[in-house]
Amino acid sequence: MTVPVYLIADPYQGRCRVYTDPKDGEYVRALEVRFGGDIDLTGTTVDLTRKTHDFPRG
């Protein structure tokens, strides 16, 4: 089973990677956001925007 939105937050690199739109076992879309930016997930099953300015850094 593939999840519709896959978010990886990496505190050591200070960025997030978001994978969406799974098709045939792979994600069609990928997005990278540095901590401090917003992750726009509107238009996905989650349908929200997540701020990353308060994410902890390693």
Distance bins in CASP14 RR format, pairs under 12 A and 6 or more apart:
PFRMAT RR
TARGET T0000
AUTHOR 0000-0000-0000
RMODE 2
METHOD distances of the structure
MODEL  1
1 22 0 0 0 0 1 0 0 0 0 0 0
1 25 0 0 0 0 1 0 0 0 0 0 0
2 19 0 0 0 0 1 0 0 0 0 0 0
2 20 0 0 0 0 0 1 0 0 0 0 0
2 21 0 0 0 0 0 1 0 0 0 0 0
2 22 1 1 0 0 0 0 0 0 0 0 0
2 23 0 0 0 0 1 0 0 0 0 0 0
2 24 0 0 0 0 1 0 0 0 0 0 0
2 25 1 0 1 0 0 0 0 0 0 0 0
2 26 0 0 0 0 1 0 0 0 0 0 0
2 27 1 0 0 1 0 0 0 0 0 0 0
2 28 0 0 0 0 0 1 0 0 0 0 0
2 45 0 0 0 0 0 1 0 0 0 0 0
3 18 0 0 0 0 0 1 0 0 0 0 0
3 19 0 0 0 0 1 0 0 0 0 0 0
3 20 0 0 0 0 1 0 0 0 0 0 0
3 21 0 0 0 0 0 1 0 0 0 0 0
3 22 1 0 0 1 0 0 0 0 0 0 0
3 25 0 0 0 0 0 1 0 0 0 0 0
3 27 0 0 0 0 1 0 0 0 0 0 0
3 44 0 0 0 0 0 1 0 0 0 0 0
3 45 0 0 0 0 1 0 0 0 0 0 0
3 46 0 0 0 0 0 1 0 0 0 0 0
4 18 0 0 0 0 0 1 0 0 0 0 0
4 19 0 0 0 0 1 0 0 0 0 0 0
4 20 1 0 0 1 0 0 0 0 0 0 0
4 21 1 0 0 1 0 0 0 0 0 0 0
4 22 1 0 0 1 0 0 0 0 0 0 0
4 23 0 0 0 0 0 1 0 0 0 0 0
4 27 0 0 0 0 1 0 0 0 0 0 0
4 28 0 0 0 0 0 1 0 0 0 0 0
4 29 0 0 0 0 0 1 0 0 0 0 0
4 41 0 0 0 0 0 1 0 0 0 0 0
4 43 0 0 0 0 0 1 0 0 0 0 0
4 44 1 0 0 1 0 0 0 0 0 0 0
4 45 1 0 1 0 0 0 0 0 0 0 0
4 46 1 0 0 1 0 0 0 0 0 0 0
4 47 0 0 0 0 0 1 0 0 0 0 0
5 16 0 0 0 0 0 1 0 0 0 0 0
5 17 0 0 0 0 0 1 0 0 0 0 0
5 18 1 0 0 1 0 0 0 0 0 0 0
5 19 1 0 0 1 0 0 0 0 0 0 0
5 20 1 0 1 0 0 0 0 0 0 0 0
5 21 0 0 0 0 1 0 0 0 0 0 0
5 22 0 0 0 0 1 0 0 0 0 0 0
5 27 0 0 0 0 1 0 0 0 0 0 0
5 29 0 0 0 0 1 0 0 0 0 0 0
5 30 0 0 0 0 0 1 0 0 0 0 0
5 31 0 0 0 0 0 1 0 0 0 0 0
5 39 0 0 0 0 1 0 0 0 0 0 0
5 40 0 0 0 0 0 1 0 0 0 0 0
5 41 1 0 0 1 0 0 0 0 0 0 0
5 42 0 0 0 0 0 1 0 0 0 0 0
5 43 0 0 0 0 0 1 0 0 0 0 0
5 44 1 0 1 0 0 0 0 0 0 0 0
5 45 1 0 0 1 0 0 0 0 0 0 0
5 46 1 0 1 0 0 0 0 0 0 0 0
5 47 0 0 0 0 1 0 0 0 0 0 0
5 48 0 0 0 0 1 0 0 0 0 0 0
5 50 0 0 0 0 0 1 0 0 0 0 0
6 16 0 0 0 0 0 1 0 0 0 0 0
6 17 0 0 0 0 1 0 0 0 0 0 0
6 18 1 0 0 1 0 0 0 0 0 0 0
6 19 1 0 1 0 0 0 0 0 0 0 0
6 20 1 0 0 1 0 0 0 0 0 0 0
6 21 0 0 0 0 0 1 0 0 0 0 0
6 22 0 0 0 0 1 0 0 0 0 0 0
6 25 0 0 0 0 0 1 0 0 0 0 0
6 26 0 0 0 0 0 1 0 0 0 0 0
6 27 1 0 0 1 0 0 0 0 0 0 0
6 28 0 0 0 0 0 1 0 0 0 0 0
6 29 0 0 0 0 0 1 0 0 0 0 0
6 30 0 0 0 0 1 0 0 0 0 0 0
6 31 0 0 0 0 0 1 0 0 0 0 0
6 41 0 0 0 0 0 1 0 0 0 0 0
6 44 0 0 0 0 0 1 0 0 0 0 0
6 45 0 0 0 0 0 1 0 0 0 0 0
6 46 0 0 0 0 0 1 0 0 0 0 0
7 15 0 0 0 0 0 1 0 0 0 0 0
7 16 1 0 0 1 0 0 0 0 0 0 0
7 17 1 0 0 1 0 0 0 0 0 0 0
7 18 1 0 1 0 0 0 0 0 0 0 0
7 19 1 0 0 1 0 0 0 0 0 0 0
7 20 0 0 0 0 1 0 0 0 0 0 0
7 27 0 0 0 0 0 1 0 0 0 0 0
7 30 0 0 0 0 0 1 0 0 0 0 0
7 31 0 0 0 0 1 0 0 0 0 0 0
7 32 0 0 0 0 0 1 0 0 0 0 0
7 33 0 0 0 0 1 0 0 0 0 0 0
7 39 1 0 0 1 0 0 0 0 0 0 0
7 41 0 0 0 0 1 0 0 0 0 0 0
7 44 0 0 0 0 0 1 0 0 0 0 0
7 46 0 0 0 0 1 0 0 0 0 0 0
7 48 0 0 0 0 0 1 0 0 0 0 0
7 50 0 0 0 0 1 0 0 0 0 0 0
7 52 0 0 0 0 0 1 0 0 0 0 0
7 55 0 0 0 0 0 1 0 0 0 0 0
8 14 0 0 0 0 0 1 0 0 0 0 0
8 15 0 0 0 0 1 0 0 0 0 0 0
8 16 1 0 0 1 0 0 0 0 0 0 0
8 17 1 0 1 0 0 0 0 0 0 0 0
8 18 1 0 0 1 0 0 0 0 0 0 0
8 19 0 0 0 0 1 0 0 0 0 0 0
8 27 0 0 0 0 0 1 0 0 0 0 0
8 30 0 0 0 0 0 1 0 0 0 0 0
8 31 0 0 0 0 0 1 0 0 0 0 0
8 32 0 0 0 0 1 0 0 0 0 0 0
8 33 0 0 0 0 0 1 0 0 0 0 0
8 39 0 0 0 0 0 1 0 0 0 0 0
8 55 0 0 0 0 0 1 0 0 0 0 0
9 15 0 0 0 0 1 0 0 0 0 0 0
9 16 1 0 1 0 0 0 0 0 0 0 0
9 17 0 0 0 0 1 0 0 0 0 0 0
9 18 0 0 0 0 1 0 0 0 0 0 0
9 32 0 0 0 0 0 1 0 0 0 0 0
9 33 0 0 0 0 1 0 0 0 0 0 0
9 34 0 0 0 0 0 1 0 0 0 0 0
9 35 0 0 0 0 1 0 0 0 0 0 0
9 36 0 0 0 0 0 1 0 0 0 0 0
9 39 0 0 0 0 1 0 0 0 0 0 0
9 50 0 0 0 0 1 0 0 0 0 0 0
9 52 1 0 0 1 0 0 0 0 0 0 0
9 54 0 0 0 0 0 1 0 0 0 0 0
9 55 1 0 1 0 0 0 0 0 0 0 0
9 56 0 0 0 0 1 0 0 0 0 0 0
9 57 0 0 0 0 0 1 0 0 0 0 0
9 58 0 0 0 0 0 1 0 0 0 0 0
10 16 1 0 0 1 0 0 0 0 0 0 0
10 17 1 0 0 1 0 0 0 0 0 0 0
10 18 0 0 0 0 0 1 0 0 0 0 0
10 32 0 0 0 0 1 0 0 0 0 0 0
10 33 0 0 0 0 0 1 0 0 0 0 0
10 34 0 0 0 0 0 1 0 0 0 0 0
10 35 0 0 0 0 1 0 0 0 0 0 0
10 52 0 0 0 0 0 1 0 0 0 0 0
10 55 0 0 0 0 1 0 0 0 0 0 0
10 56 0 0 0 0 0 1 0 0 0 0 0
10 57 0 0 0 0 1 0 0 0 0 0 0
10 58 0 0 0 0 1 0 0 0 0 0 0
11 35 0 0 0 0 1 0 0 0 0 0 0
11 52 0 0 0 0 0 1 0 0 0 0 0
11 54 0 0 0 0 0 1 0 0 0 0 0
11 55 1 0 0 1 0 0 0 0 0 0 0
11 56 1 0 1 0 0 0 0 0 0 0 0
11 57 1 0 1 0 0 0 0 0 0 0 0
11 58 1 0 1 0 0 0 0 0 0 0 0
12 35 0 0 0 0 0 1 0 0 0 0 0
12 55 0 0 0 0 0 1 0 0 0 0 0
12 56 0 0 0 0 0 1 0 0 0 0 0
12 57 1 0 0 1 0 0 0 0 0 0 0
12 58 1 0 1 0 0 0 0 0 0 0 0
13 32 0 0 0 0 1 0 0 0 0 0 0
13 33 0 0 0 0 0 1 0 0 0 0 0
13 34 0 0 0 0 1 0 0 0 0 0 0
13 35 0 0 0 0 1 0 0 0 0 0 0
13 55 0 0 0 0 0 1 0 0 0 0 0
13 57 0 0 0 0 1 0 0 0 0 0 0
13 58 0 0 0 0 1 0 0 0 0 0 0
14 32 0 0 0 0 0 1 0 0 0 0 0
14 33 0 0 0 0 1 0 0 0 0 0 0
14 34 1 0 0 1 0 0 0 0 0 0 0
14 35 1 0 1 0 0 0 0 0 0 0 0
14 36 0 0 0 0 1 0 0 0 0 0 0
14 37 0 0 0 0 0 1 0 0 0 0 0
14 52 0 0 0 0 1 0 0 0 0 0 0
14 53 0 0 0 0 0 1 0 0 0 0 0
14 55 1 0 0 1 0 0 0 0 0 0 0
14 56 0 0 0 0 1 0 0 0 0 0 0
14 57 1 0 1 0 0 0 0 0 0 0 0
14 58 1 0 0 1 0 0 0 0 0 0 0
15 31 0 0 0 0 0 1 0 0 0 0 0
15 32 1 0 1 0 0 0 0 0 0 0 0
15 33 1 0 0 1 0 0 0 0 0 0 0
15 34 1 0 1 0 0 0 0 0 0 0 0
15 35 1 0 0 1 0 0 0 0 0 0 0
15 36 0 0 0 0 1 0 0 0 0 0 0
15 37 0 0 0 0 1 0 0 0 0 0 0
15 39 0 0 0 0 0 1 0 0 0 0 0
15 52 0 0 0 0 1 0 0 0 0 0 0
15 55 0 0 0 0 1 0 0 0 0 0 0
15 57 0 0 0 0 0 1 0 0 0 0 0
15 58 0 0 0 0 0 1 0 0 0 0 0
16 30 0 0 0 0 0 1 0 0 0 0 0
16 31 0 0 0 0 1 0 0 0 0 0 0
16 32 1 0 0 1 0 0 0 0 0 0 0
16 33 1 0 1 0 0 0 0 0 0 0 0
16 34 0 0 0 0 1 0 0 0 0 0 0
16 35 1 0 0 1 0 0 0 0 0 0 0
16 36 0 0 0 0 1 0 0 0 0 0 0
16 37 0 0 0 0 1 0 0 0 0 0 0
16 38 0 0 0 0 0 1 0 0 0 0 0
16 39 1 0 1 0 0 0 0 0 0 0 0
16 40 0 0 0 0 0 1 0 0 0 0 0
16 41 0 0 0 0 0 1 0 0 0 0 0
16 50 0 0 0 0 1 0 0 0 0 0 0
16 51 0 0 0 0 0 1 0 0 0 0 0
16 52 1 0 0 1 0 0 0 0 0 0 0
16 53 0 0 0 0 0 1 0 0 0 0 0
16 55 1 0 0 1 0 0 0 0 0 0 0
17 27 0 0 0 0 0 1 0 0 0 0 0
17 29 0 0 0 0 0 1 0 0 0 0 0
17 30 1 0 0 1 0 0 0 0 0 0 0
17 31 1 0 0 1 0 0 0 0 0 0 0
17 32 1 0 1 0 0 0 0 0 0 0 0
17 33 0 0 0 0 1 0 0 0 0 0 0
17 34 0 0 0 0 0 1 0 0 0 0 0
17 35 0 0 0 0 0 1 0 0 0 0 0
17 39 0 0 0 0 1 0 0 0 0 0 0
17 52 0 0 0 0 0 1 0 0 0 0 0
18 27 0 0 0 0 1 0 0 0 0 0 0
18 29 0 0 0 0 1 0 0 0 0 0 0
18 30 1 0 0 1 0 0 0 0 0 0 0
18 31 1 0 1 0 0 0 0 0 0 0 0
18 32 1 0 0 1 0 0 0 0 0 0 0
18 33 1 0 0 1 0 0 0 0 0 0 0
18 37 0 0 0 0 0 1 0 0 0 0 0
18 38 0 0 0 0 0 1 0 0 0 0 0
18 39 1 0 1 0 0 0 0 0 0 0 0
18 40 0 0 0 0 1 0 0 0 0 0 0
18 41 1 0 0 1 0 0 0 0 0 0 0
18 44 0 0 0 0 1 0 0 0 0 0 0
18 46 0 0 0 0 1 0 0 0 0 0 0
18 48 0 0 0 0 0 1 0 0 0 0 0
18 49 0 0 0 0 0 1 0 0 0 0 0
18 50 0 0 0 0 1 0 0 0 0 0 0
18 52 0 0 0 0 0 1 0 0 0 0 0
19 25 0 0 0 0 0 1 0 0 0 0 0
19 26 0 0 0 0 1 0 0 0 0 0 0
19 27 1 1 0 0 0 0 0 0 0 0 0
19 28 0 0 0 0 1 0 0 0 0 0 0
19 29 1 0 0 1 0 0 0 0 0 0 0
19 30 1 0 1 0 0 0 0 0 0 0 0
19 31 1 0 0 1 0 0 0 0 0 0 0
19 32 0 0 0 0 0 1 0 0 0 0 0
19 39 0 0 0 0 0 1 0 0 0 0 0
19 41 0 0 0 0 0 1 0 0 0 0 0
19 44 0 0 0 0 0 1 0 0 0 0 0
20 26 0 0 0 0 0 1 0 0 0 0 0
20 27 1 0 0 1 0 0 0 0 0 0 0
20 28 1 0 0 1 0 0 0 0 0 0 0
20 29 1 0 1 0 0 0 0 0 0 0 0
20 30 0 0 0 0 1 0 0 0 0 0 0
20 31 1 0 0 1 0 0 0 0 0 0 0
20 39 0 0 0 0 0 1 0 0 0 0 0
20 40 0 0 0 0 0 1 0 0 0 0 0
20 41 1 0 0 1 0 0 0 0 0 0 0
20 42 0 0 0 0 0 1 0 0 0 0 0
20 43 0 0 0 0 1 0 0 0 0 0 0
20 44 1 0 1 0 0 0 0 0 0 0 0
20 45 0 0 0 0 1 0 0 0 0 0 0
20 46 0 0 0 0 1 0 0 0 0 0 0
20 47 0 0 0 0 0 1 0 0 0 0 0
21 27 1 0 0 1 0 0 0 0 0 0 0
21 28 1 1 0 0 0 0 0 0 0 0 0
21 29 1 0 1 0 0 0 0 0 0 0 0
21 30 0 0 0 0 1 0 0 0 0 0 0
21 31 0 0 0 0 0 1 0 0 0 0 0
21 41 0 0 0 0 0 1 0 0 0 0 0
21 43 0 0 0 0 0 1 0 0 0 0 0
21 44 0 0 0 0 1 0 0 0 0 0 0
21 45 0 0 0 0 0 1 0 0 0 0 0
22 28 1 0 0 1 0 0 0 0 0 0 0
22 29 0 0 0 0 1 0 0 0 0 0 0
22 30 0 0 0 0 0 1 0 0 0 0 0
22 44 0 0 0 0 0 1 0 0 0 0 0
22 45 0 0 0 0 0 1 0 0 0 0 0
23 29 0 0 0 0 1 0 0 0 0 0 0
27 44 0 0 0 0 0 1 0 0 0 0 0
28 44 0 0 0 0 0 1 0 0 0 0 0
29 40 0 0 0 0 0 1 0 0 0 0 0
29 41 0 0 0 0 0 1 0 0 0 0 0
29 43 0 0 0 0 0 1 0 0 0 0 0
29 44 0 0 0 0 1 0 0 0 0 0 0
31 37 0 0 0 0 0 1 0 0 0 0 0
31 38 0 0 0 0 0 1 0 0 0 0 0
31 39 1 0 0 1 0 0 0 0 0 0 0
31 40 0 0 0 0 1 0 0 0 0 0 0
31 41 0 0 0 0 1 0 0 0 0 0 0
31 44 0 0 0 0 0 1 0 0 0 0 0
31 50 0 0 0 0 0 1 0 0 0 0 0
31 52 0 0 0 0 0 1 0 0 0 0 0
32 39 0 0 0 0 1 0 0 0 0 0 0
32 52 0 0 0 0 0 1 0 0 0 0 0
33 39 1 0 1 0 0 0 0 0 0 0 0
33 40 0 0 0 0 1 0 0 0 0 0 0
33 41 0 0 0 0 0 1 0 0 0 0 0
33 49 0 0 0 0 0 1 0 0 0 0 0
33 50 0 0 0 0 1 0 0 0 0 0 0
33 51 0 0 0 0 0 1 0 0 0 0 0
33 52 1 0 0 1 0 0 0 0 0 0 0
33 53 0 0 0 0 0 1 0 0 0 0 0
33 55 0 0 0 0 0 1 0 0 0 0 0
34 52 1 0 0 1 0 0 0 0 0 0 0
34 53 0 0 0 0 0 1 0 0 0 0 0
34 55 0 0 0 0 0 1 0 0 0 0 0
34 57 0 0 0 0 0 1 0 0 0 0 0
35 50 0 0 0 0 0 1 0 0 0 0 0
35 51 0 0 0 0 1 0 0 0 0 0 0
35 52 1 0 1 0 0 0 0 0 0 0 0
35 53 1 0 0 1 0 0 0 0 0 0 0
35 54 0 0 0 0 1 0 0 0 0 0 0
35 55 1 0 1 0 0 0 0 0 0 0 0
35 56 0 0 0 0 1 0 0 0 0 0 0
35 57 1 0 0 1 0 0 0 0 0 0 0
35 58 0 0 0 0 0 1 0 0 0 0 0
36 50 0 0 0 0 0 1 0 0 0 0 0
36 51 1 0 0 1 0 0 0 0 0 0 0
36 52 1 0 1 0 0 0 0 0 0 0 0
36 53 1 0 1 0 0 0 0 0 0 0 0
36 54 0 0 0 0 1 0 0 0 0 0 0
36 55 1 0 0 1 0 0 0 0 0 0 0
36 57 0 0 0 0 0 1 0 0 0 0 0
37 49 0 0 0 0 1 0 0 0 0 0 0
37 50 0 0 0 0 1 0 0 0 0 0 0
37 51 1 0 0 1 0 0 0 0 0 0 0
37 52 1 0 1 0 0 0 0 0 0 0 0
37 53 1 0 0 1 0 0 0 0 0 0 0
37 54 0 0 0 0 0 1 0 0 0 0 0
37 55 0 0 0 0 1 0 0 0 0 0 0
38 48 0 0 0 0 0 1 0 0 0 0 0
38 49 1 0 1 0 0 0 0 0 0 0 0
38 50 1 0 0 1 0 0 0 0 0 0 0
38 51 1 0 1 0 0 0 0 0 0 0 0
38 52 1 0 0 1 0 0 0 0 0 0 0
38 53 0 0 0 0 1 0 0 0 0 0 0
38 55 0 0 0 0 0 1 0 0 0 0 0
39 46 0 0 0 0 1 0 0 0 0 0 0
39 48 0 0 0 0 1 0 0 0 0 0 0
39 49 1 0 0 1 0 0 0 0 0 0 0
39 50 1 0 1 0 0 0 0 0 0 0 0
39 51 1 0 0 1 0 0 0 0 0 0 0
39 52 1 0 0 1 0 0 0 0 0 0 0
39 53 0 0 0 0 0 1 0 0 0 0 0
39 55 0 0 0 0 0 1 0 0 0 0 0
40 46 0 0 0 0 0 1 0 0 0 0 0
40 47 0 0 0 0 0 1 0 0 0 0 0
40 48 0 0 0 0 1 0 0 0 0 0 0
40 49 1 0 1 0 0 0 0 0 0 0 0
40 50 0 0 0 0 1 0 0 0 0 0 0
40 51 0 0 0 0 0 1 0 0 0 0 0
40 52 0 0 0 0 0 1 0 0 0 0 0
41 47 1 0 0 1 0 0 0 0 0 0 0
41 48 1 0 1 0 0 0 0 0 0 0 0
41 49 1 0 0 1 0 0 0 0 0 0 0
41 50 1 0 0 1 0 0 0 0 0 0 0
41 51 0 0 0 0 0 1 0 0 0 0 0
41 52 0 0 0 0 0 1 0 0 0 0 0
42 48 1 0 0 1 0 0 0 0 0 0 0
42 49 1 0 0 1 0 0 0 0 0 0 0
42 50 0 0 0 0 0 1 0 0 0 0 0
43 49 0 0 0 0 0 1 0 0 0 0 0
44 50 0 0 0 0 0 1 0 0 0 0 0
END
